[in-house]
Amino acid sequence: MVSAPRLVIAAPASNSGKTTVATGLMAAFAARGLAVSPHKVGPDYIDPGYHALATGRPGRNLDAYMCGPELIAPLFAHGSAGCDLAVIEGVMGLYDGASGQGELASTAQVAKLLKAPVVLVVDASSQSRSVAALVHGFASWDPQVRIGGVILNKVASDRHEALLRDALEESGLPVLGVIRRAPQVATPSRHLGLVPVAERGAEAVDAVRAMGERVRAGCDLDALMALARTAPALPDAPWEPAYAPAREASGPVEDGPRPVVAVAGGAAFTFAYAEHAELLAAAGAEVVTFDPLRDEKLPAGTAGIVVGGGFPEVYAPELSANEPLRRAVTELARGGAPVAAECAGLLYLARELDGKPMCGVLDAEARMSGRLTLGYRQAVAVSDSVLAVAGTRMRGHEFHRTVLEPGAGSTPAWGMHQPERRVEGYVERGVHASYLHTHWAASPEVARRFVAHCRAR
């Protein structure tokens, strides 16, 4: 049973203050001594880093497109086990989801799957009485979405607050918080959104503390906790990496030595789903993190490498300067070791990135561009690889401002079917490299297959 008290923090549109409020609530409740489980709707990698800093627990994503609606409650139960409260930050506007696919992957859909009350964060900076019409519209659009209250953000003055409260009395929804207009908490952004926590150190700690203080000062934490406790129990069993669906199809985990799987981390490679490392470990691997910016050697006994997403374009000179590690990665890859590279990992394996030498595993060059590539994708594996057999269908997500030339090798990784038909990525020896981000919880056989290839070396 899923019984954790829970709140979904949503908004009418992006840039309303969801991240500040959600992270601030996590920090404020954690400061009260509560065990808070942080979650983020959608594929975002950056916000969960701030959530983790606020709570001391891994930030976890709930993505109904990549994982399927049926896994949302089990993944939530897995992440929130043993917690006093779960806070789920929404994505975009409350009812915005995968393009052209109705409510799929929207905050509203996740709230309904979790039977969780929604707190609507409204940017009130340019309105007074109209706020009631806005809130009424969102609250009545889908009767299955239960909006339990409103937090007013960017309120200018006592008089402005009084006008907003008077208007909202007619809506029947309580005002659970008022946050005054103030200088932005120091959360700098760049070409893909907020700067990740791993790059900011003490500054990120200060930013999260400031969010917590603003929310604690402006919100009724007791009322919010009472609302969270109205969420009913769900009959879903927690997702477990050791018993994830489709595991039996690939056979039991073999006994014997645990192959070392080196997973890239550090400031340049911050994009990762917590479930990936859990699945690798459950499949029999010893998961060890290494930092391509600092470590000159791979972990001892490395049998396979996973290089996920991040910002190698920001650190291209430093990555290039670490020649000993680049050479070690190249030697292992050319020797046939399993290597799984997503987005940033793809760039790191290229010959060059913005003119700086990289690993040279792939005969391709990468560079920054002015165009943002963003969106969900449907893909099919073009050939057998260390991650999948040919014909395997997966859903994923692209999120980058770089281009790779050529974009696909002689044996591509994926055939894309949305939004346009194309092939993409590289499968060479034991390397599977692609721009496509995937969530292995939806296809746990990926981790099993990868570890099996590592064990076979």
ABEGO torsion letter per residue (X at the ends): XBABBBBBBBBABBGAGAAAAAAAAAAAAAAAGBBBBBBBBEABAAAAAAAAAAAGBBBBBBBAAAAEAAAAAAAAAAAABGBABBBBBBBEBAABBBBGAEABGBAAAAAAAAGBBBBBBBBAAABBAAAAAAAAAAAAABAABBBAEBBBBGBABAAAAAAAAAAAAAAGBBBABBBBBBBBBBBBBBAAEBBBAAAAEAAAAAAAAAAAAAAAAABBAAAAAAAAAABBBBABBBBBAAABBGAAAAEBBBBEBBBBBBBBBEAABABBBAAAAAAAAAAGBBBBBBBAAABABBBBGBABBBBBBEBAAAAAAAAAABAAAAAAAAAAAAAGBBBBBBGAAAAAABABBGGBBBAGABBBBBBBBABBBBEBBBBBBABBBAABBBGBBBBBBBBBABBBOBABBABBABBBAOABBBBBEBBBEABBBBABBBBAAABAAAAAAAAAAAAAX
